[in-house]
Structure formats: C-alpha cells, structure tokens
Amino acid sequence: MARCHSCGNDYARSFEVTKAGRSYTFDCFECAIHVLAPECAHCGVKILGHGVEADREMFCCSHCARHSGVRGSVDHVQQSPPA
C-alpha cells in the first residue's frame, strides 16, 4: 500500500504519476487533480483540459484570458448555417 500525496490515505489501489521528473502517489484522480492541475490565472478554477496559454499564464477559457488582457483569444463560436 502507498500513502496519497494529497490526503495521506494509505490505499491498496493507489497509483503513481510522474510530472516534470517528480513522482507523486495518489489514491484517486480527485487528489491528483487537486495537486497537479494548473489553476486559471484569472478565476482560479483547476484546468482539466487544454485551457488557454498566453504570456506564460494559463487560463481555463478565452473569456478569462480576455479579462486578463489577452487579445485575440476566442472560444468556440457557433455560426449561423449558410442560407
């Protein structure tokens, strides 16, 4: 059994994640996300997908990037069907 890096739980089905050469042990994905996922530079939410990277900062979406001064970032915009 191995102890979770986040919560300290000693769990038989723990797993290991290596990021940037450093190894971490977790008992669930929730704990792994809590420790390893980047946070949005604008709103602080944990980024689980690709997010938006600009000026060496990570944002959860283009909305947050724009509110932080990033120009030209757009989220998916639904277009009207052709006539």
C-alpha positions as a Markdown table, in Angstrom:
| # | Residue | x | y | z |
|---|---|---|---|---|
| 1 | Met | 0.0 | 0.0 | 0.0 |
| 2 | Ala | 1.1 | 3.6 | -0.6 |
| 3 | Arg | 0.2 | 6.9 | 1.0 |
| 4 | Cys | -1.6 | 9.5 | -1.1 |
| 5 | His | 0.5 | 12.7 | -1.7 |
| 6 | Ser | -2.6 | 14.9 | -1.2 |
| 7 | Cys | -4.8 | 13.4 | 1.5 |
| 8 | Gly | -2.5 | 10.9 | 3.2 |
| 9 | Asn | -4.8 | 8.0 | 2.7 |
| 10 | Asp | -2.9 | 4.6 | 2.8 |
| 11 | Tyr | -4.7 | 2.8 | -0.1 |
| 12 | Ala | -4.1 | -0.6 | -1.7 |
| 13 | Arg | -5.1 | 0.7 | -5.2 |
| 14 | Ser | -3.0 | 3.8 | -5.2 |
| 15 | Phe | -1.3 | 4.9 | -8.5 |
| 16 | Glu | 1.8 | 6.9 | -9.3 |
| 17 | Val | 2.0 | 10.0 | -11.6 |
| 18 | Thr | 5.3 | 11.5 | -12.8 |
| 19 | Lys | 5.3 | 15.1 | -13.8 |
| 20 | Ala | 8.5 | 17.0 | -14.8 |
| 21 | Gly | 10.6 | 14.2 | -13.3 |
| 22 | Arg | 8.9 | 14.2 | -9.9 |
| 23 | Ser | 6.8 | 11.3 | -8.8 |
| 24 | Tyr | 3.5 | 11.5 | -6.8 |
| 25 | Thr | 1.3 | 8.8 | -5.4 |
| 26 | Phe | -2.5 | 9.3 | -5.3 |
| 27 | Asp | -5.4 | 7.3 | -4.1 |
| 28 | Cys | -7.9 | 8.9 | -6.6 |
| 29 | Phe | -8.0 | 11.2 | -9.6 |
| 30 | Glu | -9.6 | 13.9 | -7.4 |
| 31 | Cys | -6.4 | 14.1 | -5.3 |
| 32 | Ala | -4.2 | 14.1 | -8.4 |
| 33 | Ile | -6.2 | 17.0 | -9.9 |
| 34 | His | -6.0 | 18.9 | -6.6 |
| 35 | Val | -2.2 | 18.7 | -6.6 |
| 36 | Leu | -1.2 | 18.7 | -10.3 |
| 37 | Ala | -3.8 | 20.6 | -12.4 |
| 38 | Pro | -2.9 | 24.2 | -13.2 |
| 39 | Glu | -5.1 | 27.0 | -12.0 |
| 40 | Cys | -6.7 | 29.7 | -14.2 |
| 41 | Ala | -4.7 | 32.9 | -13.7 |
| 42 | His | -8.0 | 34.9 | -13.8 |
| 43 | Cys | -10.6 | 32.9 | -11.8 |
| 44 | Gly | -8.5 | 30.2 | -10.0 |
| 45 | Val | -10.5 | 27.2 | -11.3 |
| 46 | Lys | -8.5 | 24.0 | -11.9 |
| 47 | Ile | -7.9 | 23.5 | -15.6 |
| 48 | Leu | -8.7 | 19.9 | -16.6 |
| 49 | Gly | -8.4 | 20.3 | -20.4 |
| 50 | His | -6.1 | 22.2 | -22.6 |
| 51 | Gly | -7.1 | 25.6 | -21.5 |
| 52 | Val | -5.5 | 28.7 | -23.0 |
| 53 | Glu | -1.9 | 29.6 | -22.5 |
| 54 | Ala | -0.8 | 33.2 | -23.1 |
| 55 | Asp | 2.1 | 35.2 | -21.9 |
| 56 | Arg | 3.3 | 32.3 | -19.8 |
| 57 | Glu | 0.0 | 32.1 | -17.9 |
| 58 | Met | -2.8 | 29.5 | -18.1 |
| 59 | Phe | -6.4 | 30.3 | -18.3 |
| 60 | Cys | -9.4 | 28.0 | -18.2 |
| 61 | Cys | -11.1 | 29.7 | -21.3 |
| 62 | Ser | -10.8 | 32.6 | -23.7 |
| 63 | His | -13.2 | 34.6 | -21.6 |
| 64 | Cys | -10.8 | 34.6 | -18.6 |
| 65 | Ala | -7.8 | 35.2 | -20.9 |
| 66 | Arg | -9.5 | 38.3 | -22.4 |
| 67 | His | -10.5 | 39.6 | -19.0 |
| 68 | Ser | -6.8 | 39.4 | -18.1 |
| 69 | Gly | -5.8 | 41.4 | -21.2 |
| 70 | Val | -5.0 | 38.7 | -23.7 |
| 71 | Arg | -6.1 | 39.9 | -27.1 |
| 72 | Gly | -7.4 | 37.7 | -29.9 |
| 73 | Ser | -8.4 | 34.7 | -27.8 |
| 74 | Val | -11.8 | 33.3 | -28.7 |
| 75 | Asp | -13.9 | 30.4 | -27.5 |
| 76 | His | -15.9 | 28.3 | -30.0 |
| 77 | Val | -18.5 | 30.5 | -31.6 |
| 78 | Gln | -21.5 | 28.9 | -33.3 |
| 79 | Gln | -22.0 | 30.3 | -36.7 |
| 80 | Ser | -25.3 | 30.7 | -38.4 |
| 81 | Pro | -26.0 | 27.9 | -41.0 |
| 82 | Pro | -25.5 | 29.1 | -44.6 |
| 83 | Ala | -28.6 | 30.4 | -46.3 |
